[in-house]
Amino acid sequence: MASFQYKNQLYTWALLWLIALTSCHQSSSPGTSDKEAYKVAVVRYSHETCTFCPGGDSGIDDWMRGGGIREGEELLRAGSYIRGFVKRSEDHGDIELIGVRSPMSVFGGSSRSWNSEESFDHFMGMIEEDLKKNMPLDGVYLALHGAMAVRNVPRPEAEIAKRVRSIVGDNVPIVATFDLHGNEDEEFLKWADGSFVTKRYPHYDSYLQGERAAHYLRQMMRGEYKPAKATRKPGIVTATVVQWTGQSPSMDIMERARRWEARLPDVFVSVFFGFPWSDVPDVGTTIQVMTNNDQKLADSIANDMNEYAWRVRKEFADREYPMPDQAARNTVSAVKAGATPVVLGNYSDRPGDATWILKELLAKNVRNIFYSALRDEKALDSLVTTEAKVGDPFDMSVGGFTGEQAGTPIRLTGTIKYMGPLWNYDMVAAIELPGNNLVVLVPAYMQIIYPSQLSFGDINPDDFEVFVVNSRVHFRRGFDETGYASTIMVVDAPGSWFGTTRLDALDYQNVDIQSLYPYSER
């Protein structure tokens, strides 16, 4: 009897030991943790701000008109950065995501001027309130841009991170994703633990950066990564048109960052090329590096990247593009040679109403033009007021109204080919002109990236030979790097104003532009 009881006790102890061992093994295996789930807040507050653009400050109503507020599951589907972050978080299996109420976009996008301080405080107040309601948190992910500009807030993204830090405390990791056009300095990483910036322009890797941010944040929450951070400012400012990563040395700078990441484990190297049309103190190129608890290595890599960017500064900053008259003549030659479609990137037109290249093309009797798009909200309002409809004649002067950089209005005489909603606008109008030419009127700046965007109503882009798009680089996504166009040209505009590569003509108030290359050699 005693022997039986003893054996029974041994059996019970063995069973309990096996259960404990299995439990320990499960808690340390991939995809699980010692707790039920890590609680992570997701916030989006992103704007590329052209402070030199006309139209006045963007207020609360402009943001509400532009995209409104999203939260919860709807926010977790808002944009490729967030979708990448969400996918990797779900793959890990131990992260609970909370979509914090966030503003989506401002009406007019990157053609809008300063954000008002009132709007910034309003939306940050909403974000802060949601964060407090969801405390305690294990981590925070910020989907930012890097080139937001706010009245009386010198470094908005750093201010966002600072306010979030004041709520979650010192021990909760904060990471962010950024557009490579961001303007940042060391202030952001003073409050946040990591930054992940797109390395390609056009931004093919925004989803990837979201994934990387999720993995990095999880490493920190698990205690596997203690960031050592380094930031450098090489002292270079460039127009965004020269930042295309399909050409050297922009390509080479980003490749050097990728090589550092490939050579050494737990190294992350980000490069902001900057956004020169934001009059902010941290404008221009920035390098940020994170390593796992190795400050010496972080500083060494940051120094190398900083020195390399400075070494190739001339090739990086110095670019020339044909003026409208020359671009139109080049277009005529390309059409005669059968090198069509021809795509002209109207890079300098940030407000969207410039008429320079359209006038030159029409003056040279170029046919089969698809011009997308020319901003003129007043012309559209007039069409609505007069109850115009498809098939009606059109005879009106349009565009050329925001100032010297836009040129002068151009008179279009033709027929209304399309009227209705398009490209997230309630109303646009396509005007058909003689020679199978088409001009699309929009209420605010519109950047066309893909030929498929030009298929609407009974309009087929394949019926045209020459495309003019308001874009610096993003249009290459659909028109160049897919093999769609036989001829690609980036077109300049006469004069020195915001939007062109001639940055020294701008009246910067918050930074000494003359202290940065190409206007200074230090």
N, C-alpha and C positions, 0 to 999 in steps of 0.2 A: 504493500500500500504506500509506504513512504517513498519507495523507488518510483512508483507511478506518479505521485505528486511532484517529486523532484523533476522527473522528465517533463511533466506538464508545465512546470515553471520555466524550465529551459526553453521549451517550445514557445511560450508566451513572450519571454525576453527576446528570443530570436526574431519573433514576428514584429515586436515593437521596434527593434533595432533596424530591421529591414524597411519598415515604414518610414522611420526617421531618415535613413540613408537615402531612400527614394525621394523623400521631400527635399532634402538638401540638394540632391542632384538636380531636381527640377528647378529649384529657385536660382541656380547658377547657370542654367543652360541658356543658349541664345533665345531671344524673344520673350524671356520672362525676367522677373526681378523679385527682390525680397518684398516688394509691395504689390498691391493689386494692379495699379497702373500709374504711370507718371502723368500728371495733369499739366497740360501745356496750353497756354493762351496764344491765339493767332490774331495778329493785328495787321491791318493794311492802312497805310496813309502815304500816298505816293503822288508826287507831282513834279514835273520838269518845268520850272518856272522861267519864262522869258521876261525878266524885269524891264527890259527896254521896249517890249511890245506895247503898243497903244491899247486903249480901251478901259483903263482904270483898274483898280484892285479887284481881285476875285473875293466875293463875300460868301456868306452861308448859302444864299439863294443860288449862286452860280454852281456851287458843289451839288446842291440838291437837284438842280436842273441837269447837271452833267451825268449823274449816275445814282444819286441818292445814297441810302444807307443799306448795307448788307450785314447780316449776322448769322450765326449758327452754321448750318449746313450750306446755306447759300454763299456765305463768305468763304467757306472751305473749297469752293469751286471757282473762286474769283481770280483768274489769271494763272499763267503758267508757273510762276515762282511758287505760289501757294499750292497748286496742284502737285508739283514735284515734292514739296514738303509733306503734304498729306499722304501721298503714295508711299514714300519711304517710312513715314511714321506708322502707317498701317502695316507695312511689311514687317516691321519690328515686333508688332503685336502687343506692346506693353505701354502704349502712349494713348491717353485720352485727350482729344483735341477740342478746344472751346473757341468757337468763332466769335470774337468780340465785335460789337457794333463798330463799323468802320465806314468812312466815306469812300466812294469808289473813284470818281473822277470829276474834274471841273469842266464846265461847258467851254469848248474852245481848245481844250487840251494844252499843249505846249506853246500855243500862240497867246495864252493869257498872261497878263502881267502879275505883279506882286499879289500874294495872298494877304488878305487883311489879318491883322493881329486878332481881331474879333472872331474871324472864322477859325483860326488856329486854336484859340482858347476854347471855342465852342466844341469842336470835334475832339480835341484832346480831353476836354472835360467829360465827354461821353465815353471815350475809351477808358479813362481813369476810373470812372464810376463802375463800368463793367468789370474791370480788373479787380477792384475792391470787393465786388459782389462774389467773385469767384475765388477769392483767396481761401486757403493757401494754395499757391501754385508751385510746381516743380520747375517750370521753365516758361520762357516767353519767346515767341518768334515774331519778328517785325518784317513785313514786306514793304520795303521803302523804295525810294528812287535814288536819292542822294543830291538832287539838284533842286529841291524845294527851296523857295525863298519867301520869307514872311517878314512883313514890316516889324521892325524893332526886335526881331529874333534872329541874331546873326547866323546861328547854326541850327536850323530847325530839327534835323535828324538827331543831332546830339541832344537837343532839348527833349525830343521824344524819349530817347533812351534814358535821360536823366529823370524824367517824370515817372517812367515805368520803374526805374530802379528805386525811387523813393517809396513806391508802393510794395514791391515784392521783397525788398531787403537786399543785403549784400551777398547772400549765398545762393540766390536763384539765378541760374544762367540766362542771359539774354543774347540772342543771335539775330542777325538781319541779313537779308539779301538786297542787292543793289543793282542798278543799271550802271554800266561803265561810264556814262556821262555824268556821274555824280561828282559833286564838289565836297570833299571831306578833308579833315585833318585829324590830328591825334585826339581831338575832343570826343569824337564818337566812341572810340575804344576805351576812353576813360570810364564810360558808364556801361558799355556793352562788352560782351566777351568774345564776339566773333563777327566778322563781316565776310560775305561771299558775293563776289561781283562777277557779272558776265564777262567772259573773255572773248566773245565774238560779237562783231558788229557788221551785219545785222545779228540780233541777239538769239541765236539758235540754242543757246545753252541756259536759258533762264529756268527751264524745268530742272535741268541738272543741278544748278546752283541751289534750288529749293531742296532737292534731295540731299545734297552735301550738307546743307545747314541742318537738316533733320538728324542726320547721322552724327554730326558734330555735337549738337545739343544733347543727344542721348548719351554720348560718351561722357559729357560733362555731368549730366544728371546721375550717371552710374559711378562717378568718381574716377573715371578712367583717363580723363584729360584735364590738365590744369594749364590754361593758356598763358603763354608768355607772348606779349604783343609788341609790335614795333611799327611805327608809321614814319614815312618820309615824304617830303614835298620837294621834288627836283627843281621847281621854279620854272615850269613850262606851261604856257596857255596856248591852246589851239582851237580853231573852229571845228565843229563836229564833222564837217565834210571830209576833213583830212584823216579822220580816225577810222576809216574803213579798214577792217582787219584782213581784208583780202589782198592787201598790198603791204610791202615793207616801207618803213620799219614798224608800223603798228602791229603787223603780224608777228614780227620778230620779238617785240616787247612781250606780247602775250605768250609766245612760245617759250620764252625764257622763264616766265612764271610757271608754266606747265612743267618745264624740265626740273625746276627746283622741287615741285610737288612730287614728281615721279621718282626722283633720286633718293629722297629721304622720307621715311614714314612720319605721319602726323604733322606734315608741313603744309600750310595753306598760304598761298600768295595771291593777293588781289591787286589789280591796277585800275584806278579810276583815271580815265583820260580827261574828265572834266567837262563842264558845260559853261562856255564863256558868256552866254547871254543871261546869266544870273549875276547880278552885281552884289557879290557876297565876299567876305574876307578870305574864305578858304578856296576860292576859285582856282581851277587848274589841276594838273596831274598830281595824283597821290598814289603811294604804294603802302599797302598794309600787309603785315605778315603775322601769322600765328604759329607757334610751335608748342609742343607738349612739355612745358616746364623747362625750357631751355632758352633763357633770355639772350645769351651770347649768340646762339645760332639764329634767333629771330633778328637780332641787330645785324648780323653778318649778311643774311640774305637781303634784308631791307637796304643795306648799304650797296650791295651789288646791283640790285634792281634800280636804285636811285642813280648810281653812276652810269649804268648802261643807258637809261633813258636820256641822261644828259649827253652822253656820247653821240647818240643818233638824233639829237634835237633838230639839227638843220633839215635833214631829210624828212623828219616827222612834221615839222611846222610849215615848210615852204612848199606850197602847191599853187599852180596857176590853172585857171579854167577859161574857156572861150567866153567872150562877151556875146550878148544875144545876136548881134549882126553876124559874127563869125559862126556861131552855132547854127544859125539859120542857113548860111551858105554851105556849111558842112552837111546839113540835113538834105539840102537839094542834091548835093553830090552823091550822098549815100543812096538816096532814092533812085537816081539815075543809074547807079551801079547795081541796083537790085539788092543792096545790103539792108533789107528791111525785115522785120520792123525796126524802126529807129526809136529809141527811148531817150528823152531828154529829162534829166533830173534838175528841176528848178530849185536849186539848193538854198538860195538866199531869201526866199519868200516866206518868212515866218508868219506874218499876218494872213497871208493867203490871197491877197488882192492885187499882187503885182501883175503888170500887163506887158512887161518888156519883151519877153520871148514870143508871146502870142502875136503882138504887133508885127514883129520881124517876120515870122512865118507867113502871116497873111499877106504882108507887103510883097513877099517873094512868091506869092501864088502857090504855096505848098498845099497839096490836096491830101485828103484822107487823114486829117488830124483829129485825134481824140484828146481834148484838153480837159484834164481832171485834177484839180477843179479850181474854179475861180470864185473867190468869196465875194458875195454881195447880198447881204441880208435885206437891204432896202429894196433891191430889185425884186427879190422873192416876195416881200411884203406887198409890193405893188401888184404882182401877179395874182396874189390871193385876194387883194382888195377889189381888183377889177374882174374877179371870177374867171380868169383866163383858164384855158383848157388845152389839151393836146390837139395840135392841128392849127391853133391860132397863130397869126403872124406875131413876130417879136421884133421890135425896133427900139433899142434902148442903149444908153451909155452905161457901162458896168465897170466895176473894179477901179483901181487906181485912186483910192480915197483915204488911205490911212496915213499918207505923208509922202515925203520925197522918195523913200525907198520903193514905193509902189508904182512909180511912174505916173501916168495920167489915165483917166478913163478911156475905154475903147468902145466904139459904137458897134454893136452887133445887130445885123439885120438878117432875119431868117424866120424859122418856124419852130414852135414848141414841139419837141419830139417826145418829151417825158415830163410829167409833173407828179410828185408824190413822195412818200417816205423812202429814204435810202441812207445807208451807212449810219444808222442810229440818229439821223435827223428826221424831223417830222415832215420837212418839205425841201426838196431840191428840184431843179429844173434843168433839163438838157435842151440846149438850143442848137438846132441843125442849121448850118450855114451853107452857102453855095460851095461846091467842090467836095461834097461829102465830108465836111468838117463839122465837128461836134464840140460844144463847150458846155460843161456842166457847172451850174451855179449852185453854190452851197452857202449856208448861213454862217459858217465859221470855218477856220482852217481845216483842211482835209488832206491827209497823207495817204496816197494809194500805194499799196505794196504788191498786190497780186493782180494779174490780168483778169482773174475770175471776178474781182470786185466790179469790173466794168461791164458785166453782163447783167442787164436789168431791162425790164419792159421788153420791147422787141429789138433792143440794141445788142449787137454782137461785136465784141472787140476784134474778131478776126476780119471784120470788114474795113479795118483801118491800117495804115502803114506807119504813122507817126504818133507817138504818145508823149504828152507832156505831163509830168507828175510833180507835185510839190513834195519833194523828198531829197534828202542829202545822200543817204546810204541805204535805208531800209527797202527802197524799191528794188534793189539788186536781188533781194530774196526771191521775188516772183518773175522779174523781167531779165535778170542777168544770170544769176547762178543756177537757173533752171535751163538755160540755153534758149529761152524764148526769143530774145532780141538778137539781131545780127549786129546792130550798132548801138553803143551806149555812150552818151555824152552827159557830163555834168556841166551845167550852164551857170555862168556868173551874171552879175548885173552891174551896171555902171554906178560909180559913186562909192562913198564909204559910209556905211550905216550898219545897224545891227542886222545880223544874218549873213554878212559877207565875211571873208577871211581877214578883213582889215579892221581888226579889233581895236587898234590904237585910236580910231576915230570916235570911239564910244566914250561917253562921259561917266566913267566909273566913279562912284562916290565912296565905296566901302573897301576898295583895294587899290593899291598903286600898280596899275597895269604896266607901267614903265619899269617896274622891278622884275618883271617876268620875261623869259625868252618867248618870242624873238625880238622883244623890245629892249632887252638887257642881256648882257653876258655875265651877270652877277657883279 
